[in-house]
Every structure is written in C-alpha cells, then in structure tokens.
C-alpha cells in the first residue's frame, strides 16, 4: 500500500471510529432511560419501541468521507491531507463528519444500496426492538412486514384509545399503518400490513404480499446536493424480488415474472395516487413549490426577535452580490450577534466581540474562510455597520470580495475564494440578535446582543 492510500485509509478508519463511538454513546443514553424506568417500577408496564435508525446507512460523505460533509455533499470536498492533519478534531464541535460511502455500503450489507435509495431495502430497512413485559407474553423474532407508519396505530391499540376523528377542529385523515399488537402474542399470525409504497428522489418501490418491485431513478447518493439532471421516469428499469425466498434482493425475477411485475407496478400507481404523490417529481431536480417568505424578493428588513428562520425562507445570498446594513445603538459594553446565517459547517455572522469590536466571518465549509476584524471598538452611540459582498462572476460556488464599513468608513476587506453551491446547512437558521445554532464565528453559543439595541437589519440582493 502506497503512502497516499495509507493516509486515506487512516482518515476512513478514524471517521468510522468516531461513528462507532457515537453509536455507543447513543446506546448508553437509551440504556439510562431504561434503567430509570426500572428504578421507578414502570418498565414492565411500558411499551418501549426502539427503531435503530430512520433509513439505511448514509453515503453522503462521498467516496473518501469528510470532516465536513455538507461541503462534500455539494461537491466541495476537502483535501485528504487537510483532513489527515485534523484527525483529532473529527467528532468534536469543530467538525461535521461523515464516514466514506464504502462504509455505508458495508453497513447495509447484504442489502442493495444505502440511504436515499428507496427502491431497495438497503435504503429503507432497519431493525426494531419492542418490549412490554406486562403486555407481551411471547418473545423472539417477528417476520411479518411492518413499516414506520404502524407505530402510531400500535400505540393507540395498546393504550385502548381510538383514533380521534378531529383534533382542534381539524378532521383527521385515516391512519395509513396497521397496528402490530396482533403479532405480540402470536409470532405466526398472518401478516396484516400487506401493501406499502416507497419513494425518495424518484427511486421507488412497492411491497405487496411478500414481493417487492423496485425502480432506481439514476444517480448516486453522494451527489444529491449538486444540481440534478431531469430524467424521464419511463426510462427507469423495474426489478422484481420474492422477499420470502430472497430477503436481500439478490435475484431479480422481472424477466421470469412479467405478469406479477406489471401487477405490482399498477399497485404502485394506485398507492401513489391515493397518498397524493402523483405526478412523480425528482426533488433533486425540482421540489414542490411551498409558501416562501423570500421568493421573488430582493430587499428585506428585519428587527430583533427574528430568529429561527429556515434558510429556505431567508434571503437567498448565494451565487450573487449582496449588501447587509445594520443600524445599532450601543452603550458602554456592546457585544453579541447582530445577524447570522448557517453555522459551523458553513455560514456567515456579523457580531460584536467581547471587546466591543465589530467582526464579520464567512465560512465555506473547509475550502474558504474570510474574517473581517478591524480591531475598531464601538463607542457609545449610534452606529451603522455595512457588509458588501461583490461576487467575482455569476455562477454556482463563485467567490468574491467582502468589505466591512463602519459609519461610512471602510474598515476591513478580504477576498473569499468560494461560496456554497446550494446551501449553508440543512439544520441551521437565519437569526437577528441571537445565534440559535452553532456559531460561525469565534464567539460563545447563542451570544445574544447586549449593551445596546439593534434598530434594524437590511439586506439587499443584487
């Protein structure tokens, strides 16, 4: 093995070690909950459902894995040498790590595919453990098909409650799942959840009475953050599996059983229509239009208290030039966040540090960081801070020039090599006067603005 391969293997090993440590930590916390139920004498009367995961293993860290996979997901991988130099940071608050795609594939074996690929069981199947000592007399495995939408009906039946017809005056749709209570004391009871559809990004499948029809819609799961290409659903090839004889989908029977495959395809269309996902749409290419506070606007004004705004409903500041202007009234020791978007993985933040100095930080994953910190302390009084970003050119991921102005005077500037192609994050928000997620800059979490007042923050998009 050559030295480059040895280094890459070291990174892959550490990423998986950290993931294993996270699983162990999670398992211990679940164990603490069970121990507390036992100490309180509640365990034997508690229906405890433990689903190990919400999908197959994630390949979103890309082929080499990543210390900051939100960048890797959008094609902005860090260098192996850079990751190797930061091995000890993996798993800390300074990282957003994801193991390599090869590990994901290994962890879903012997099934095909991984997370996102709803056409195959490697993307959807997870173990589930159920315990209820005073409610379940039997033990051992249950092999009847079940789906996550069975859990709520199971809880309702176990508690002796009927599904409410209306909640707060809103008429409820019927449950799509089936209670699993029938299997608790009868491991061999006939299966009751006999049909279930699956669909993610156009990858789709249908389970029906022990058979599964599967259609992969193209692409690989480590490129979902990149702009997708439209592909006709008619071009997808359907596969057919007898899960009772072939649980891991190893033997495609589509050619041997064309009539059965056609029947399951018709059932998929019926189920997809029933739950309202027709016409099919590949969300990698276009998403269903939802109400949006920012769509079509180029000028925004925010006031203190505007926090927790999803990035999708905040000003779209990627792939273009923009200006941010903040009007403040400061006292003796102003400090705290003025405005921020994103978090530690990627984002920007305008804040006043503990020495009353304005700072602007912009982070593009592991590829680029720009910090404007002029060392200028804000005296008591009214101030206007302005940040201008001038993009180098039109296009996804382009860099640009940042300039920080205080009360009409340019105080700092820097060039940012790159910007995120699509998003800063999937779990951070846009906030005024407070940071509700992880900090982009070098300041404490939250860091609410104090020692003065934020009058308003204006953002104008080019």
N, C-alpha and C positions, 0 to 999 in steps of 0.2 A: 504494500500500500504506500503510495507516494505521500509526501508531506501535505499537499493541498487536500487530498482525500482524508487524511488523518485529522486535519483541522475541522473539516466539515463533519466528520463523524463525531468529534468531540462536542461540537455545537448541538448536533442531533441528540446525543446522549444526554446532555445537560437539560435540553428542553423537555425531554421525556421524563427525566428525573424530577424536574420541578412539577410536571403534571402529576406524576405519581404521588409526590408529596402533597399536592393539593387534594387529590382523592383521599389520601389518608387523613388529612385534616378534616375534610368534609365528613368522612365516616365517623371520626371521633365525635364531632359535634352532634351528629344524628344519634350516636350512642349515648351521649349525655342526656338527650331528650328522653330516650327510652329508659335510662336509669332513673330519671326524675319521675317518670310515670310509675315505675315500680316502687320507688320510695313513698310516693303518695297513695299507693294502693289502687291506682287507676289503670294499670297496664292491662289486666285481664279483661276489663270492660271496654277497652279502646280498640276500635278498628283502625289499624295502622297500615297504610298503603305506601310502599316505598318503591318509586319508579326510578331506576338507575339511568338518568339522562332523559333528554327530550328528543333525541334523534340519534343517528349514527355518529361515529367519531368525525371531527371536523378536519378537513384537508385544507382549510382556508389559510394556513400558514405558508402554503406553497411548497414546492419540492424541497427546498433547503430548510424550511422552518423559519421563524422570525422572532426577534426580540420585540418587535412592534408590528403585529400582523395587520393592523388597519392599513398600514402602508403597503405591505406585501399583497394584500387583497386588491389593491388598486394598481399593482404593477410597479410599486416603488420599494423594491427590496433593498435592505441594507447589505453591505458587503460582508462576506463570510469573515474576513479579517476583522472588520469592525465589531461584529457580534462576538467573535472569539475573545477580543480584548475586554469584553464586558460580561463575561460568563457569570461573574459573581452578582451582577445586577439582575439576572433573569429570575423572575419570581418576586422581585421587590416592587415597591411603588414606582420605581423608575422604569418599569418595563410593562409591556402589553403583549406577552409572549404567546406563541402557538407552535406546537411540535410540527415536524415535517409531515407532508402528505403521506409518505410511506408508512409512518407510524399509524396514521388514521386508517389506512388500508389494512394494516396488520391487526388493529384492534376490532375491526368489523368482520374479520375472517371467521368462518368460511363464507360469509355472505358477500355478494357483489356490491360494489360502490360504497359510498360514505354519506355524510350529512349533505343535504340539499337534493340528493337524487331520490326523489320519492317514487321512482319507478321500480326500485329494487329494495329488498329488505335490509341491505346494509345501510340504507339511509333512514330507515324508519323503526327497525325492531330494537327493543330494549328489554332487559329483564325487569320483572316486577315481583316484589315480595309482599304478601299480605299476612298479617297476623291479627287474630281476635280470639284469644283463648276461651272466653265465655260465649262466643258466638259461632265458632267453627269447631266442630268435633273431629274432623279429619285432618290429615296433614299430607305432605308430598306434593308432587307436580300436578298442575292442571294444564291440559293441552288444548282446551277449547280456544278458538280465536277470540281475542279481545282487543279493544282499541281504547285510547285515552278518553274518548267520549263516553265510555262505560262507567267511569269512576263516579261521576255525579249521580247517575241513577242507582249505583250500588250503595252510595252513602244514604240516599233518600230511603231506599227499601230497608236498609239495616236499621235506620232510625225510626222506621214506621211512619214516614212522612210522605204525603202525596206531593207531586209536582204542582206548585202553585199555578193557577190559571192566569193570574195577573200579579205584577209586582209594582207597587206605587202607581197603580192605574194603567200600567203598560201590559197589554196582553202578551203572554209568553209563547214563543214557538215551542212545539213539542221537542223533547229530548231526542237526539239522533242516536244515542247509545242504548245499550242493553245492560240491565243490572247483572252483576256477576254472582249474586247471592245464590243462585240456583246451583252453582258449581262448588260452593263451600263444603257441603257435606256429601257430595256425590262426584268424585273425580271422573266418573264415566258418563256423566249426564250429557245428553245430546246438545250440541252447540246451538246457541240461540242468536248470536251475532253472526249472521251468515253472509252478509254483504257489506263491503266497505270500500269507498274510493279514496285515492291519494292523489295529490297534485302539488308540485312546487316547481316554479320556473318552467312550466310546461312538461316536466318529467311527470308521468302519471301512471297509475296502475289501478287495478280493481281486484279485490279479493272476493271470491264467491264460492262457498261450499267446498273449501279445500283446494281450490285452484286460484292462480294469480296470473293475470295478463299485465304485461309491463311494457311501457314505451319510453325510451330515453330520448330526450329532446335536444341532444347535442351539447357540446361544450364540456368544460371541466370545472369542478367546484372551486378551484383556487383562482379562478378568473372572474368571479361573479361581480367584483367591484369595478370591473372595466366595462366600457360601453359594449353592449351586446349587438349581435347581428340578427336581424329578423330571419326566421327560418320557417317555412310552411309546416304546419303540423301534419299535413298529409305526407310529408317526406319521412316521418318517423317510422321506424320498424318495430312492430309489436312482437313480443315474445310471450310464451305460454309455459307455465310451470304447474306441475302437480305437487303441491306442498306436502301432501300426506306421504308421498313416496320420496320427495326431493326437497327437504326443508330449506336448503341453502341456494336454491335456484341454479343448479348446476347443469340441468338437462332441459334445453329448450325444445318444447313439443309443438311449436307453432306449425311446422310443416306436417307433422303427423296428425294433428287435431285441428284442422282449419275450421271446422264447424263450431267446435267449442270456443275457439278463439273469437270467432265472429260473434258468438253469443255474449261473451264477456265484454267485447267492445261495445255492443249495443247496451249492455247494462251500465257500462261506464257513462255513456252519453245520457242515459236515463238519470243516473245518480248525480252527475254533474249538473244537469238541468234542474233537478229537484232542489239542490242546495244553492243554485244561482251563480255558478262559476263559468257558465257559457255566455258568450263565446270565449274560448280559451285565450289566455293572454300570457305571454312570457314576460314576467316582471323584470327580467334582466334588460329587456328592450324598452318596454313601456309599462307603466303602472296605471292602475285605475285612478282616474282623477278624483281627488278628495278635496273638500273645502280647505283652502290655504290662505293664511293671512298675508303672505308675502307675494303671491303670484301676480305678475304684471306690474309690480310697483318698483320704483327706483329711489324713492325718498321716504325715510322713516324717522319718527321721533319717539323716543322712549323716556320714561320717567322712573325714579326709584320705585321698586316693587315689581318691576317687570322681570320676573325670574322664572327659570324652568321652561323657557320657550324652546320647543324642539327645533333642531337645526333646520328641518324641512320647512318650518314656518317662520324662520328668521331671515334677515336679508341675505340674498344669495351673493356672497362676496368672493366666489371662486371663479377663475377664468376671466377676470375683468378688473379694471381700475375702480377705486372707491375712495371716499373721504369719510372719516369719523370725526365729529366735533362734540366735545363735552364741555358744558358750562358748569363751573363749581363755585361754591362759596366756602372758603376754608377758614378754620380757626388756628389755634396755636400748634396742634399736632395732627394734621390731616394724615390719614392712612386708610388703605383698603382698596378693594376692587371698584373700578368705575364701570367698565364694561368688559365682557369676556365671551368668547365662543369656543366650544370644544374643551379639550383637557390635555392631560399629559401625553397622550398618543399623538395628537396634533391639535392646533388651535391658535388663538391669539388672545392677548389680555392687555388691557390698559389699566394700570393701577398706580397707586401712590404708596411707596415703600415706607417702612417704619421711620425713615429719616426725612419724611415729607417730600421725597423726590419722585417726580413722575417717571414711570417706566412703561415701555411698550415692548412686548415679546410676541414673536410669531414663530410657531414651530410647525415644520412639515415633516412629521414622523422622524426617522433617523437621518433624513437627507439634508435638511437645511434648518438652521435656527438663526434668527436675527433678533438682537436685543438693542433697543434704543434706551439708554440710561444716561442722560446728560449730567447727572450729579447736581442738578439745579433744585434747591429746596424751595417749596412754595411758601411764600409769606402769607400771613393772614390777609384775607380779602377775596375779591372775585377774580377768577382765572378762567381762561378758555384754552383748553388743550385740543390740538387737532392732529390727526394722523392721516397722511395721504399715502395711498399705495398706487403706483403707476406701473401697470403691467408692461413687461418687455414687449409683448406682442399678443395678439389673440391666440387662443388655443388652450387645450387642456394641460394642466400641470406647469404652465409657464411661470417663471419668476418675475421679479420686478423690484422697484425701488421704494423703500419706505422712508418717510420723512415725518419727524415729530416736531410740532410747532407749539410754543407756549406763549400765549398773549401776543401773537403776531410775529414772534421771532423764532426762526428755525434754530432748534437746539440740538438735534441729532438726526442722523440719516444712516441708512445701510442698504445694501443690496441683498435680496432674498433669492436664493438660487432656484427654488421651485415652490410650487403651491400644490395642495392636494388636487388630484384629478376630479374627484366627485364629492367626497365628504370628509369632514374632520374626524367624525366618530359615529358610532351607532348608539351611544348611550350617554353622551354629554349634551349640554344645552347652551342656550344663549341667555346671559344674565346681565342685569344692571344693578350695581351697588352691592353685589354679593356673588360669590362663586359657589354654585350648588354641587359641583362635581370635583374632579381632580384639578389642581391648579396647573395652568400652563407656565406661569412664571415662578420665580423663586420666592414664594410667599406662603404663609400658612393656609391650610384648607379653609374654606368659607371666606375669611378675611373681609368681613363686611366694612363698608366705608364708614369711617368715624372721624370726628374732629372737623366737621363741616357738613355741607349738604351738596348733593348733586342736583342741579337745577333741571338739566335735561341732557339727553344724548341724541345727536342727529347723525344719521348715516345716509349718504347719497351714493348711489351706484352709477358708474359711467354707462 
